C-alpha cells in the first residue's frame, strides 16, 4: 500500500474518529465487548477477568457474541458486576453492524480479537458512523505473514500489486487500526508485527501483557496429589503438563513425537495434556500409534486447570503461533519451569536456561533435549521452578495489568 499513497488514505480514515470532548465520566458508562469465538479459551477467560474488575468501578458491561456464546454459563452466580449478553448469529454487512450499534448505543466498544481476521474491517466503520465515541481493540494472537509483494512485469502484475491479496489484507486490517483509538497488544511481539507488517500506527498501539492471578495460581504442597492418584502416577514420577486447545497451531503432534523419542531413549516421564479441539481423535490415534498409551494422558477440557498444573514437574507448549499464552503464565505462577517454542511473546515470559527452555518451533529433537535436561538435573529444575514463580509475580501479576487495560478503555 505504501506504493499508492496509503498514508493519505489512512489519515482520511482516521479523521472519522470523533473527539472525546464532553465524554462522560467512567461512572455509568456502557462498554460493549464484541467477540466472535469458536469456544472457550484464554482469550475468553481474559475477558471475564476484565469484566469482573470493570464491575467494581460502576461500569455497565455488555458482550456481543457473533455466533457462539461461551460466557453466559460462566457469568451466572459469579462476581462480574452488571454484565449482559447479546447474541447475533451473523452480522454480514456494514448495515447489520450499524443497526446493532445504534440499538445498543454503548459509550465504548472493544473488539476482542483472537485472530486478526476475527471481525470484518467494516465493523469499525459502522461503529464510527453509529456515533460510538471510543473504539478499542485487544489483539491476542500474532498475525499471519503478509503475502509477498508482486514484482511488476506486466499490467496484470501492476493491478495485482495495487488491488491484490497483499493490498487487501493490509488495507482491511489498517482500516480497523486507524479507526480505533488504541489497539491493545498482549505482547511486544504482537505489537511489532502489527506495526511492521500491517502498518498499524505505532502511536495507536500499546502493549499490555497478558497476566495471571498469582494468588489463585500458586505452588501448594500436595494439591496435585489427587490428580496423580486418579491417573495412577507415582509421587516420584516426572510429569509434564501441556494445557492447550487441540488445534493445528498448538503443535501437539510435535510434543507426542518428542515423548516417543524420550521413551526410545529409555528416559521415563509422563505427560498430561489438558484441552479439547478438532484434532482430538487424530492425536489419540497418534498416541496409540507411537505406543504412548501409558505415558500420555489426554484428559480433555478442564474448567479448572490448576490441579493438573500442580500435579506436574514442568510445563511444555510446542505451538507454532502465539500471542502470549495464558497457559504458560499460569504454569509459571504454579512454579513450573516451561519448555516453549520461539514464537510470539513466549520469550517475553520464558528466558532460555533461566526459567525454562526456548526451542525452535517444529523441532522434535530440541523439545526432547529440553525435557531430558530437566529430567537429568532435579536441582536445576527446582531452581527454574523458583525463578518461574518469581517472574510471574513480579512481571505478570493480573491486578496491575488489568488496571492498565481499564485505564486505557475508560480514558
Buried (B, 14 or more C-beta within 10 A) or exposed (E): BEEEEBEEBBEEBBEBBBEEEEBEEBEEBBBBBBBBBBEBBBBBBBBBBBBBBBBEEEBBBBBBBBEBBBBEEBBEEEEBBEBEEBEBEEBEEBEBBBBBBEEBEBBBBBBBBBBBBBBBBBBBBBBBBBEBBBBBBBBBBBBBEBEEEBEBEEEEEBEBBEEBEBBEBBBBBBBBBBBBBBBBBBBBBBBBBBBEBBBBBEEBBBBBBBBBBBEEBBBEEEBBBEBBEEBEBEEEEBBBBBBBBBBBBBBBBBBBBBBBBBBEEEBEBBBBBBBBBEBBEBBBEBBEEBEBEEBBBBBEBBEEBBBBBBBBBBBBBBBBBBBBBBBBBBBBBBBBBBBBBBBBBBBBBBBEEBBBBBBEBBBBEBBBBBBBBBBEEEEEBEBBBEBBBEBBBEBBBBEEBBEBBBEBBBE
